Amino acid sequence: MPLKLTPEQSARDLMSIAVHSFQKEPGETLPIMSLASEFDDRQTDTEAFGQGIDYALRRGWLTVESTNSLPRYTLTNNGYHRR
């Protein structure tokens, strides 16, 4: 049976990966594909990544900037402290 995380748990896991695995500080852009890969290695719930990103955006833990390719996600001070 797959592990089912709440959106908040997923978002907190993402913030932890960003800070601890990728050594990101507030204001730094996250390597979203690498973050997704690391998150997927830890989880079995395939929808959890998107739900975690959405939760983090709504709470102001991340900001997003649209680009011509993939969106750029930036860690905020609030997100840094939610790990």
Contact map, one row per residue, 1 for C-alpha under 8 A:
11100000000000000000000000000000000000000000000000000000000000000000000000000000000
11110000000000000000000000000000000000000001100000000000000000000000000000000000000
11111000000000000000000000000000000000000011100000000000000000000000000000000000000
01111100000000000000000000000000000000000001100100000000000000000000000000000000000
00111111110000000000000000000000000000000000100100000000000000000000000000000000000
00011111110000000000000000000000000000000000000100000000000000000000000000000000000
00001111111000000000000000000000000000000000000100110010000000000000000000000000000
00001111111100000000000000000000000000000000000000010011000000000000000000000000000
00001111111110000000000000000000000000000000000000010000000000000000000000000000000
00001111111111000000000000000000000000000000000110111000000000000000000000000000000
00000011111111100000000000000000000000000000000010111011000000000000000000000000000
00000001111111110000000000000000000000000000000000010000000000000000000000000000011
00000000111111111000000000000000000000100000000000000000000000000000000000000000001
00000000011111111100000000000000001000100000000010011000000000000000000000000000001
00000000001111111110000000000000000000000000000000000000000000000000000000000011011
00000000000111111111100000000000000000000000000000000000000000000000000000000000011
00000000000011111111110000000000001001100000000000000000000000000000000000000000000
00000000000001111111111100000100001000000000000000000000000000000000000000000000000
00000000000000111111111110000000000000000000000000000000000000000000000000000001001
00000000000000011111111100000000000000000000000000000000000000000000000000000000000
00000000000000011111111000000000000000000000000000000000000000000000000000000000000
00000000000000001111111100000000000000000000000000000000000000000000000000000000000
00000000000000000111111110000000000000000000000000000000000000000000000000000000000
00000000000000000111011111011100000000000000000000000000000000000000000000100000000
00000000000000000010001111110000000000000000000000000000000000000000000000101001000
00000000000000000000000111110000000000000000000000000000000000000000000001111011000
00000000000000000000000011111000000000000000000000000000000000000000000001111000000
00000000000000000000000111111100000000000000000000000000000000000000000001100000000
00000000000000000000000100111110000000000000000000000000000000000000000111100000000
00000000000000000100000100011111001000000000000000000000000000000000000111100000000
00000000000000000000000000001111111000000000000000000000000000000000000010000000000
00000000000000000000000000000111111100000000000000000000000000000000000110000000000
00000000000000000000000000000011111110000000000000000000000000000000000000000000000
00000000000000000000000000000011111111000000000000000000000000000000000000000000000
00000000000001001100000000000111111111100000000000000000000000000000000000000000000
00000000000000000000000000000001111111110000000010000000000000000000000000000000000
00000000000000000000000000000000111111111000000000000000000000000000000000000000000
00000000000000001000000000000000011111111100000000000000000000000000000000000000000
00000000000011001000000000000000001111111110000010000000000000000000000000000000000
00000000000000000000000000000000000111111111010010000000000000000000000000000000000
00000000000000000000000000000000000011111111000000000000000000000000000000000000000
00000000000000000000000000000000000001111111000000000000000000000000000000000000000
00100000000000000000000000000000000000111111110000000000000000000000000000000000000
01110000000000000000000000000000000000011111110000000000000000000000000000000000000
01111000000000000000000000000000000000000011111100000000000000000000000000000000000
00000000000000000000000000000000000000010011111110000000000000000000000000000000000
00000000000000000000000000000000000000000000111111100000000000000000000000000000000
00011110010000000000000000000000000000000000111111110000000000000000000000000000000
00000000011001000000000000000000000100110000011111111000000000000000000000000000000
00000000000000000000000000000000000000000000001111111100000000000000000000000000000
00000010011000000000000000000000000000000000001111111110000000000000000000000000000
00000011111101000000000000000000000000000000000111111111000000000000000000000000000
00000000011001000000000000000000000000000000000011111111100001000000000000000000000
00000000000000000000000000000000000000000000000001111111110000000000000000000000000
00000011001000000000000000000000000000000000000000111111111000000000000000000000000
00000001001000000000000000000000000000000000000000011111111111000000000000000010000
00000000000000000000000000000000000000000000000000001111111111110000000000000000000
00000000000000000000000000000000000000000000000000000111111110000000000000000000000
00000000000000000000000000000000000000000000000000000011111111000000000000000000000
00000000000000000000000000000000000000000000000000000001111111100000000000010110000
00000000000000000000000000000000000000000000000000000001111111100000000000111111010
00000000000000000000000000000000000000000000000000001001101111110000000011110010000
00000000000000000000000000000000000000000000000000000000100111111000000011110000000
00000000000000000000000000000000000000000000000000000000100001111100001111000000000
00000000000000000000000000000000000000000000000000000000000000111110001110000000000
00000000000000000000000000000000000000000000000000000000000000011111111100000000000
00000000000000000000000000000000000000000000000000000000000000001111111100000000000
00000000000000000000000000000000000000000000000000000000000000000111111000000000000
00000000000000000000000000000000000000000000000000000000000000000111111000000000000
00000000000000000000000000000000000000000000000000000000000000000111111100000000000
00000000000000000000000000000000000000000000000000000000000000011111111110000000000
00000000000000000000000000001101000000000000000000000000000000011110011111000000000
00000000000000000000000000001111000000000000000000000000000001111000001111100000000
00000000000000000000000001111100000000000000000000000000000001110000000111110000000
00000000000000000000000111111100000000000000000000000000000011100000000011111011000
00000000000000000000000001100000000000000000000000000000000111100000000001111111000
00000000000000000000000011100000000000000000000000000000000010000000000000111111100
00000000000000000000000000000000000000000000000000000000000110000000000000011111110
00000000000000100000000001000000000000000000000000000001000111000000000000111111111
00000000000000100010000011000000000000000000000000000000000010000000000000111111111
00000000000000000000000000000000000000000000000000000000000000000000000000001111111
00000000000100110000000000000000000000000000000000000000000010000000000000000111111
00000000000111110010000000000000000000000000000000000000000000000000000000000011111
